[in-house]
Amino acid sequence: MPGEPRTNWALVFGGALLVAGLSLLWQAAPTTDPWGWIVWGREVAHLDLDTSSSGAPSWKPLPVLITTPLSVFGDASPVLWLLVSRTAGLMAPVFAYRLASRIGGRPAGALAAGLLILSEGWLQGYLHGYLEPAVVGLLLAAVECHLVGRPRAVLALLFVAGLARPEVWPLFALYGGWRISQDAGQRALVASLLGATAILWFGGDLWGSGNPFHGGEVARAVSEHWGRSGFGTLLLAASGLEIGMVVVSVLGLLVIKPRDSRVSLLAAGSVAWFVLLLALVGAGYPASPRFMAPPVAGLCVLCGVLAVELWRRVATLDVPVRRPAVAVALAFLLIAVVLPRAISSATTFQETRQRAEVQADLRATVRHVGPDRLLRCGAPVLRQDSYWNEGALAWELDLPLASVRVLTAAEAMDLADKRAVVVHAASDAPTRAASLARTRLWSVARFSPGNSVDTGCGGKGLQLAAIAQP
């Protein structure tokens, strides 16, 4: 019978740390939001937080609580953040395995963990240093702690997850209210965690921007700018694999009609979270496929449990011919939904590696010019197609995110009569600009007034041979 899985936590954490460390040898480059958190960590350590940037990311306390102490390691901070985020992200499939194993046995646990790793967005979030994989692990751990009767641990886990994703707040409030109704002695704990959540979320943004609600405004502005609002954006998190899991789960619920309250809890929780997201988006809350990570994780566990139970039911049938037919049907379904995802995962690996190369070349280019010399030539500007390097550029130049402007090519050309440095892809170099540095993938150019060519800030010896961008 399924029961509590035994876990050697030292071995689990050590293995996750080892895998995360080895992954850094292959690719180690954060992307948009993580770079912002890394920059903010350095600023908090220097008591000079600036969250006033109008672009991504919006303020989140949890990552900055981590990147602040990491900032003492200087240039190693970005890599250390990836090590931490990837190690934490690997705990998500671990807890998916534990939770599904507790309900449906080890085969269900293995299937749930595999489905989560293959689910839409998990790999990309893991490689780029986002927090969603870690948040999923926290939420799954909270569910398990609730099942084994550890309410204080549940509250602590929900509190930590709520420092990364505001969608957790209603869940924390509901669970906290329920705990108070069961044990009035926990009123102080719930109230203190709620207060800490408000202080860290709104107090941090008040310090950094002067507006406690600036993070929400940024999130809405970015979503509207990139067209990332609406129900359709949420559904980008669903493809063949997710649709197949929904089909198997619904079929299992209808055929098996499980009486296990844990299965009902998973199903109800996943549906409720999805409905909450729909309501938030309908109310103007920004949408992103990443926000679907928690309900998709619940679906993975639910599907793992119900798929294994369906197979067990089939194995007990008295008509042998049905079992091979079901086995063939399951194998076909597996190939139909898993193979495309495996191929897309390989593409994600390759695209992530390419992004890392582009970013490494940018940082090397800035160092070649020299941050001081570049800043003497003007304010740094990124072309919009390279927006995801904003935090990396701010980090290299020791600037707040708001000091790096992200513009379209047309907007960048309008700066030709102003004092600015444009960092952009090496192809399509702008006119009326003096090249400060040019490498395989990047060009750093100083826009000059009128038709003149200003080389005073860069010097004639800084032009590099241009190699066509692949």
C-alpha positions as CSV (number, residue, x, y, z in Angstrom):
1,M,0.0,0.0,0.0
2,P,1.2,3.5,-0.7
3,G,2.7,5.2,2.3
4,E,5.1,7.8,3.5
5,P,8.2,7.7,1.2
6,R,11.5,7.5,3.0
7,T,13.9,10.2,2.0
8,N,17.6,10.8,2.8
9,W,17.5,14.6,2.6
10,A,21.3,15.0,2.8
11,L,21.6,12.8,-0.3
12,V,18.7,14.6,-2.1
13,F,20.1,18.1,-1.5
14,G,23.6,17.0,-2.3
15,G,22.5,15.4,-5.5
16,A,20.4,18.5,-6.5
17,L,23.4,20.7,-5.7
18,L,25.7,18.5,-7.8
19,V,23.3,18.4,-10.8
20,A,22.8,22.2,-10.6
21,G,26.6,22.7,-10.4
22,L,27.3,20.5,-13.4
23,S,24.6,22.3,-15.4
24,L,26.6,25.5,-15.0
25,L,29.4,24.0,-16.9
26,W,27.1,23.7,-19.9
27,Q,25.3,27.1,-19.6
28,A,25.4,29.8,-17.0
29,A,23.5,32.9,-18.0
30,P,20.5,34.4,-16.2
31,T,17.8,36.2,-18.2
32,T,15.6,39.3,-17.8
33,D,14.0,39.0,-14.3
34,P,16.9,37.1,-12.6
35,W,19.4,39.7,-13.7
36,G,17.1,42.4,-12.2
37,W,17.1,40.5,-8.9
38,I,20.9,40.2,-9.0
39,V,21.3,43.9,-9.6
40,W,18.9,44.7,-6.8
41,G,20.7,42.4,-4.4
42,R,23.9,44.4,-4.9
43,E,22.0,47.7,-4.4
44,V,20.3,46.5,-1.2
45,A,23.8,45.5,0.1
46,H,24.9,49.0,-0.6
47,L,21.7,50.5,0.9
48,D,20.9,52.1,-2.4
49,L,17.9,50.2,-3.9
50,D,16.4,51.5,-7.1
51,T,13.3,49.7,-8.4
52,S,12.1,52.6,-10.5
53,S,12.7,51.0,-13.8
54,S,9.7,50.9,-16.1
55,G,10.6,47.6,-17.6
56,A,10.9,44.1,-16.2
57,P,11.2,42.8,-13.6
58,S,8.7,43.9,-11.0
59,W,9.7,43.8,-7.3
60,K,9.7,40.4,-5.5
61,P,11.2,40.0,-2.1
62,L,12.3,36.4,-2.1
63,P,14.9,36.5,-4.8
64,V,16.4,39.7,-3.4
65,L,16.6,38.2,0.1
66,I,18.9,35.6,-1.6
67,T,20.9,37.8,-4.0
68,T,21.7,40.4,-1.3
69,P,24.1,38.1,0.6
70,L,25.3,36.6,-2.6
71,S,26.4,40.1,-3.7
72,V,29.4,39.9,-1.4
73,F,30.9,37.5,-3.9
74,G,31.1,40.2,-6.6
75,D,31.3,38.9,-10.2
76,A,30.5,35.4,-9.0
77,S,27.0,36.5,-7.8
78,P,25.2,35.7,-11.1
79,V,26.5,32.2,-11.3
80,L,25.8,31.6,-7.6
81,W,22.2,32.8,-8.1
82,L,21.8,30.2,-10.8
83,L,23.3,27.6,-8.5
84,V,20.8,28.4,-5.8
85,S,17.8,28.7,-8.1
86,R,18.6,25.5,-10.0
87,T,19.2,23.6,-6.8
88,A,15.9,24.8,-5.4
89,G,14.1,24.1,-8.7
90,L,15.2,20.5,-8.7
91,M,13.3,20.0,-5.5
92,A,10.0,20.4,-7.4
93,P,10.2,17.0,-9.1
94,V,11.4,15.5,-5.8
95,F,8.3,16.7,-4.0
96,A,6.1,15.7,-6.9
97,Y,7.6,12.2,-6.6
98,R,7.0,12.1,-2.8
99,L,3.5,13.4,-3.0
100,A,2.4,11.1,-5.8
101,S,4.2,8.1,-4.2
102,R,2.4,8.8,-0.9
103,I,-1.0,8.5,-2.7
104,G,-0.4,6.1,-5.5
105,G,2.9,4.3,-4.9
106,R,6.4,4.7,-6.4
107,P,5.3,4.2,-10.1
108,A,2.9,7.1,-9.7
109,G,5.7,9.2,-8.1
110,A,8.1,8.5,-10.9
111,L,5.5,9.3,-13.5
112,A,4.6,12.6,-11.8
113,A,8.2,13.7,-11.5
114,G,8.9,12.9,-15.1
115,L,5.7,14.7,-16.3
116,L,6.7,17.8,-14.3
117,I,10.2,17.9,-15.8
118,L,8.7,17.7,-19.3
119,S,5.9,20.1,-18.6
120,E,5.8,23.4,-20.5
121,G,8.1,26.0,-19.2
122,W,9.7,24.0,-16.4
123,L,13.0,23.5,-18.2
124,Q,13.2,27.0,-19.5
125,G,12.5,28.5,-16.1
126,Y,15.1,26.2,-14.5
127,L,17.8,27.0,-17.0
128,H,17.2,30.8,-17.0
129,G,17.1,31.2,-13.3
130,Y,13.5,31.9,-12.7
131,L,11.7,31.1,-9.4
132,E,8.7,29.2,-10.6
133,P,10.3,25.7,-10.3
134,A,11.3,26.5,-6.7
135,V,7.8,27.9,-5.9
136,V,6.3,24.7,-7.3
137,G,8.6,22.7,-4.9
138,L,7.5,24.9,-2.0
139,L,3.8,24.4,-2.7
140,L,4.1,20.6,-3.2
141,A,6.0,20.4,0.0
142,A,3.2,22.4,1.7
143,V,0.6,20.0,0.5
144,E,2.7,17.1,1.9
145,C,3.1,18.8,5.2
146,H,-0.6,19.3,5.4
147,L,-1.2,15.6,4.7
148,V,1.1,14.6,7.6
149,G,-0.3,17.1,10.0
150,R,2.4,19.8,10.2
151,P,0.4,23.0,9.9
152,R,3.2,25.3,11.1
153,A,5.5,24.0,8.3
154,V,2.6,24.6,5.9
155,L,2.3,28.2,7.0
156,A,6.1,28.7,6.7
157,L,6.3,27.2,3.2
158,L,3.3,29.2,2.0
159,F,4.8,32.4,3.4
160,V,8.1,31.8,1.6
161,A,6.3,30.9,-1.7
162,G,4.2,34.1,-1.2
163,L,7.3,36.2,-1.3
164,A,7.8,35.1,-4.9
165,R,4.3,34.9,-6.3
166,P,1.4,37.0,-5.1
167,E,-1.1,34.4,-6.3
168,V,-0.1,32.5,-3.1
169,W,-1.6,35.1,-0.8
170,P,-5.2,34.0,-1.1
171,L,-4.2,30.4,-0.3
172,F,-2.1,31.6,2.7
173,A,-5.0,33.7,4.0
174,L,-7.5,30.8,3.6
175,Y,-5.2,28.3,5.2
176,G,-4.2,30.7,8.0
177,G,-7.9,31.5,8.7
178,W,-8.7,27.8,8.9
179,R,-5.8,27.2,11.2
180,I,-6.9,30.0,13.6
181,S,-10.3,28.5,13.7
182,Q,-8.8,25.1,14.7
183,D,-6.2,26.5,17.1
184,A,-6.5,30.1,18.3
185,G,-2.9,29.9,19.5
186,Q,-1.7,30.2,16.0
187,R,-3.2,33.6,15.6
188,A,0.1,35.4,16.4
189,L,2.0,33.3,13.9
190,V,-0.4,33.9,11.0
191,A,-0.6,37.6,11.8
192,S,3.2,38.0,12.0
193,L,3.7,36.2,8.6
194,L,1.0,38.3,7.0
195,G,2.6,41.4,8.3
196,A,6.1,40.3,7.2
197,T,4.6,39.6,3.7
198,A,3.2,43.1,3.5
199,I,6.4,44.8,4.7
200,L,8.7,42.9,2.4
201,W,6.5,43.4,-0.7
202,F,5.3,46.9,-0.3
203,G,8.0,48.3,1.9
204,G,10.7,47.1,-0.5
205,D,9.1,48.8,-3.5
206,L,8.4,51.9,-1.4
207,W,12.1,52.1,-0.6
208,G,13.3,51.5,-4.1
209,S,10.8,53.6,-6.1
210,G,8.9,55.7,-3.6
211,N,5.7,53.9,-4.6
212,P,4.6,50.7,-2.7
213,F,2.5,49.6,-5.7
214,H,5.1,50.3,-8.3
215,G,5.7,46.5,-8.9
216,G,2.1,45.9,-9.9
217,E,2.2,48.9,-12.3
218,V,5.4,47.6,-13.9
219,A,3.9,44.1,-14.4
220,R,0.8,45.5,-16.1
221,A,2.8,47.9,-18.2
222,V,5.2,45.2,-19.4
223,S,2.4,42.8,-20.2
224,E,0.5,45.4,-22.2
225,H,3.7,46.5,-24.0
226,W,4.5,42.9,-25.1
227,G,0.9,41.9,-25.6
228,R,1.1,39.4,-22.7
229,S,-2.3,39.9,-21.3
230,G,-5.5,37.9,-21.7
231,F,-6.6,34.3,-21.2
232,G,-4.8,33.2,-24.4
233,T,-1.4,33.9,-22.8
234,L,-2.1,31.6,-19.9
235,L,-3.1,28.9,-22.3
236,L,0.4,29.0,-23.9
237,A,1.4,26.9,-21.0
238,A,-0.6,24.1,-22.4
239,S,0.4,21.9,-25.3
240,G,0.0,18.2,-26.3
241,L,1.4,16.9,-23.0
242,E,-0.7,19.1,-20.8
243,I,-3.8,18.3,-22.8
244,G,-3.0,14.6,-22.6
245,M,-2.6,14.9,-18.8
246,V,-6.0,16.6,-18.5
247,V,-7.6,13.8,-20.6
248,V,-6.1,11.1,-18.5
249,S,-7.0,12.8,-15.2
250,V,-10.6,13.4,-16.2
251,L,-10.9,9.9,-17.4
252,G,-9.4,8.6,-14.2
253,L,-11.8,10.7,-12.1
254,L,-14.8,9.5,-14.1
255,V,-13.9,5.8,-14.3
256,I,-12.3,5.2,-10.9
257,K,-14.3,7.7,-8.9
258,P,-11.6,7.7,-6.2
259,R,-12.8,8.2,-2.6
260,D,-9.3,9.2,-1.5
261,S,-9.7,12.8,-0.2
262,R,-6.1,13.5,-1.2
263,V,-6.9,13.0,-4.9
264,S,-9.9,15.3,-4.5
265,L,-7.7,17.9,-2.8
266,L,-5.2,17.8,-5.7
267,A,-8.0,18.1,-8.3
268,A,-9.8,20.8,-6.5
269,G,-6.6,22.8,-5.8
270,S,-5.4,22.7,-9.4
271,V,-8.8,23.8,-10.7
272,A,-9.1,26.5,-8.1
273,W,-5.7,27.9,-8.9
274,F,-6.5,28.0,-12.6
275,V,-9.8,29.7,-11.9
276,L,-8.0,32.2,-9.7
277,L,-5.6,33.1,-12.5
278,L,-8.5,33.5,-14.9
279,A,-10.2,35.9,-12.5
280,L,-7.0,37.9,-11.9
281,V,-6.4,38.2,-15.7
282,G,-10.0,39.2,-16.2
283,A,-9.5,41.9,-13.5
284,G,-6.4,43.3,-15.4
285,Y,-3.7,41.3,-13.8
286,P,-0.8,40.5,-16.2
287,A,-0.7,37.1,-17.8
288,S,2.3,34.9,-18.4
289,P,2.6,31.1,-19.1
290,R,5.0,30.9,-16.2
291,F,2.1,31.7,-13.8
292,M,0.5,28.4,-14.8
293,A,3.4,26.4,-13.1
294,P,1.5,25.6,-9.9
295,P,-1.7,24.2,-11.4
296,V,0.3,22.3,-14.0
297,A,2.4,20.8,-11.2
298,G,-0.8,19.7,-9.4
299,L,-2.0,18.2,-12.7
300,C,1.3,16.3,-13.1
301,V,0.8,14.7,-9.6
302,L,-2.9,14.0,-10.2
303,C,-2.2,12.4,-13.6
304,G,0.6,10.3,-12.2
305,V,-1.7,8.9,-9.5
306,L,-4.7,8.3,-11.8
307,A,-2.8,6.9,-14.7
308,V,-1.2,4.2,-12.5
309,E,-4.5,3.4,-10.9
310,L,-6.1,3.1,-14.3
311,W,-3.4,0.7,-15.3
312,R,-3.9,-1.3,-12.2
313,R,-7.6,-1.6,-12.8
314,V,-7.0,-2.8,-16.3
315,A,-4.5,-5.4,-15.0
316,T,-7.3,-6.9,-12.9
317,L,-9.7,-7.4,-15.8
318,D,-10.7,-11.0,-16.6
319,V,-10.6,-10.4,-20.4
320,P,-6.9,-10.7,-21.3
321,V,-7.3,-9.2,-24.8
322,R,-8.2,-5.8,-23.2
323,R,-4.8,-5.4,-21.5
324,P,-2.7,-5.5,-24.7
325,A,-5.1,-3.1,-26.3
326,V,-4.8,-0.7,-23.4
327,A,-1.1,-1.1,-23.4
328,V,-0.9,-0.2,-27.1
329,A,-3.2,2.8,-26.5
330,L,-1.1,4.0,-23.6
331,A,2.1,3.6,-25.6
332,F,0.7,5.5,-28.6
333,L,-0.5,8.3,-26.2
334,L,3.0,8.4,-24.7
335,I,4.7,8.7,-28.0
336,A,2.2,11.3,-29.3
337,V,2.6,13.7,-26.4
338,V,6.0,13.0,-25.0
339,L,8.1,12.8,-28.2
340,P,7.1,16.3,-29.3
341,R,7.9,17.6,-25.9
342,A,11.3,15.9,-25.8
343,I,12.1,17.5,-29.2
344,S,11.0,21.0,-28.0
345,S,13.1,20.5,-24.8
346,A,16.1,19.9,-27.0
347,T,15.3,23.1,-28.8
348,T,15.0,24.9,-25.5
349,F,18.5,23.6,-24.5
350,Q,20.0,24.9,-27.8
351,E,18.2,28.3,-27.6
352,T,19.3,28.8,-24.0
353,R,22.9,28.0,-24.9
354,Q,22.8,30.5,-27.7
355,R,21.4,33.2,-25.4
356,A,24.3,32.5,-23.0
357,E,26.8,33.0,-25.8
358,V,25.3,36.3,-26.8
359,Q,25.2,37.5,-23.2
360,A,28.8,36.4,-22.5
361,D,29.9,38.3,-25.7
362,L,28.1,41.4,-24.5
363,R,29.8,41.4,-21.1
364,A,33.2,40.8,-22.7
365,T,32.6,43.7,-25.1
366,V,31.7,46.1,-22.3
367,R,34.8,45.0,-20.4
368,H,36.9,45.6,-23.5
369,V,35.7,49.2,-23.8
370,G,35.8,49.7,-20.1
371,P,32.8,50.7,-18.0
372,D,34.3,54.1,-17.2
373,R,35.1,55.0,-20.8
374,L,31.7,53.8,-22.0
375,L,29.9,55.9,-19.5
376,R,32.0,58.9,-20.4
377,C,30.7,58.6,-23.9
378,G,27.0,58.7,-22.9
379,A,24.1,56.8,-21.4
380,P,23.8,53.1,-22.3
381,V,21.0,52.1,-24.6
382,L,19.9,48.6,-25.7
383,R,17.9,48.0,-28.8
384,Q,14.6,46.4,-28.0
385,D,15.4,43.1,-29.7
386,S,18.1,42.7,-27.0
387,Y,16.0,43.8,-24.1
388,W,16.7,40.7,-22.1
389,N,20.3,41.8,-21.6
390,E,19.3,45.0,-19.7
391,G,20.2,43.6,-16.3
392,A,23.5,42.1,-17.5
393,L,24.5,45.5,-18.9
394,A,23.4,47.3,-15.7
395,W,25.5,44.8,-13.7
396,E,28.6,45.3,-15.8
397,L,28.3,49.1,-15.6
398,D,27.4,49.1,-11.9
399,L,24.2,51.1,-12.7
400,P,20.5,50.7,-11.6
401,L,18.2,49.1,-14.1
402,A,16.5,52.4,-14.8
403,S,19.8,53.9,-16.2
404,V,19.8,51.4,-19.1
405,R,17.3,52.4,-21.7
406,V,15.6,49.9,-24.1
407,L,14.5,51.3,-27.4
408,T,13.3,50.3,-30.8
409,A,15.7,50.8,-33.7
410,A,13.8,53.9,-34.7
411,E,13.8,55.3,-31.2
412,A,17.6,54.6,-31.0
413,M,18.2,56.5,-34.3
414,D,16.3,59.5,-32.7
415,L,19.2,59.7,-30.2
416,A,21.6,60.6,-33.0
417,D,21.6,64.2,-31.8
418,K,21.9,63.3,-28.2
419,R,24.7,62.0,-26.0
420,A,24.1,58.2,-25.9
421,V,25.9,54.9,-26.4
422,V,23.9,52.2,-28.1
423,V,24.7,48.6,-27.6
424,H,23.1,46.4,-30.2
425,A,23.5,43.4,-32.4
426,A,26.6,43.6,-34.7
427,S,24.5,43.5,-37.9
428,D,22.7,46.7,-39.2
429,A,25.1,49.1,-37.5
430,P,23.4,52.6,-37.2
431,T,24.7,55.5,-39.3
432,R,26.2,58.6,-37.8
433,A,27.9,56.6,-35.1
434,A,31.4,56.0,-34.1
435,S,32.2,52.4,-33.2
436,L,33.7,51.9,-29.7
437,A,33.9,48.1,-30.0
438,R,32.7,45.5,-32.3
439,T,32.8,41.8,-31.8
440,R,31.2,38.7,-33.3
441,L,27.8,39.4,-31.9
442,W,27.8,42.9,-30.5
443,S,28.6,46.5,-31.5
444,V,29.0,49.4,-29.1
445,A,28.5,52.7,-30.9
446,R,28.6,56.4,-29.9
447,F,25.9,58.4,-31.6
448,S,27.3,61.8,-32.8
449,P,25.4,65.1,-33.4
450,G,24.5,65.8,-37.0
451,N,26.6,64.1,-39.6
452,S,29.9,64.3,-37.7
453,V,31.8,61.3,-36.5
454,D,32.8,61.7,-32.9
455,T,35.7,59.5,-32.0
456,G,36.9,61.6,-29.1
457,C,35.5,59.4,-26.4
458,G,36.4,56.0,-27.9
459,G,39.7,56.6,-29.7
460,K,40.5,55.3,-33.2
461,G,42.2,52.2,-31.9
462,L,39.1,50.6,-30.4
463,Q,37.5,49.5,-33.7
464,L,37.4,45.7,-34.0
465,A,37.0,43.6,-37.0
466,A,33.3,42.9,-37.7
467,I,32.2,39.4,-38.2
468,A,28.7,38.7,-39.5
469,Q,26.2,37.6,-37.0
470,P,25.1,34.0,-37.6
